[in-house]
């Protein structure tokens, strides 16, 4: 303050020479030093507090970053592959004789004898059995007598007609009487023809007493024995025959592969009981339509069997070699089975998970076919956790696992006894 202001307030400057002036100056210095010290302490405290706050913020950020890093899931990925070779489709089938026929009797009577039993190999025309037909024998005897009677009646009618024609020329009889004789002669001729036809019918029935083989093959069943009553109208077969070379095999191809099966292609037929021995067959024909009930197409296969190693009625497996196509396959350890269906976890470009539903096809063992839902460029998570959900952020490992190339092992159809692939 100025001196004038001090005077107005009644404050007078100290006299340096006055008593206690030194103490006041010393006190003033102490106050100034104290103030300076307090300011320094406050400044130091502020710097310490700021440093603590900054340190805590850094620690919090580091903790959040560490927590986020620890919470981030590291995954290994793979990609879908395509089969390097053609597909092999195995389907169940049953061997059937190329021709199978039940042999029934055309004549009634009693079985006199049989000459061939089950398992017998016969040639076309061989006699299998004979039937004793006493009723037909009697009917044939009557038919022969009736024929002779009709023949005699015709001879009489013709001679009578000749006499009446001579009398008519002499105008002894009327024209009407002559026409009546001509009618009688024509009727006698018709009666003879009927008698001859009846005799021929019975002789043919006599020929049916012998049961003969209609083709070469084997007897697979014999249903009669000596003395059995044979009724021609019952429809009961006496024998069952089957032609064993070649054989037929019918299989049902799923709709997914129906377009790939063509007549003339070769197939491989195996029977488990024959120790893995393979037989080559040829696709003879296809139904060229899909069954509405089973969604399959029936295919007929012709199979040579010259050594009769294959038996009609046996269960076999038929392997069809199909084109590779453009199907994809993924490892089995990429699948997630959820309530919504079978899924795989696909990693997007932003590192987020997308659970994608897929349609499975054939099982190749370590890999399984994917019919729909994937592309060849998709990154698929290996061994996905059950807790993985759509939108999760993951870190892909640097080393990407290569998916195993699917080996074209047989895939069993849903038809038949063997387990099958999904339709």
PyMOL commands that set and color helices and strands:
alter all, ss='L'
color gray80, all
select helices_A, chain A and resi 3-8+21-71+134-169+175-207+255-258+272-274+332-334
alter helices_A, ss='H'
color red, helices_A
select strands_A, chain A and resi 73-75+77-78+87-97+100-103+109-114+121-122+127-132+210-212+217-222+229-230+239-242+247-254+266-270+278-286+296-303+315-322+328-331+336-338+341-347+353-357+359-363+367-372+379-381+394-396+411-412
alter strands_A, ss='S'
color yellow, strands_A
deselect
rebuild
show_as cartoon
